[in-house]
Amino acid sequence: MKSNLNDREFDKFREAENDKSSVSVSVDAALPIESAGVDWDEIITTFPANQQELYTYKKNSVTVQTVLVTYQNGDKKTITNMIRTRF
């Protein structure tokens, strides 16, 4: 792991294969607010704006839920809004 990466999740981060500009994350438990009651087999993350992250949950390639996280600004230290939509 790169020495300048601050691993606040205690060894859940590792270098992503074939891409030295990102890391992949291993999650031991689902976040309840994001996935409670939703059956999914894929999560796609996109970034519609500098201060936003959109998580799209799919089951058999069909969208079953989205979670839009909006931060105060581009440094993404403070969440200002989170919208969950189920389909």
Steps between C-alpha positions, in 0.01 A plus 500: 500500500623847418651678799291815440168314531348548844323171572238608752311175446785289640622287209173484305667687213736344248646613170255441215631272228632665181416851622747679722273804547231327705444251776241230542316455827403185683183549707424252776140607558238686298413854598143476633375832364618416150393139459246401766227290342649516151604185315788591267791335322678806355578857606610761247652827620494813287584862571238731343664810650822581687317493833272201428518122494221286353477135604279285276398161642399236246359148510532296179598822315181681611532810720333438837628802694710814468671701772613854418748645750565874482794655684551859608780539244745304289722389790212270609558539873144608592181334372219752450234272352429136418204386288406133470256397226363147473347361183 
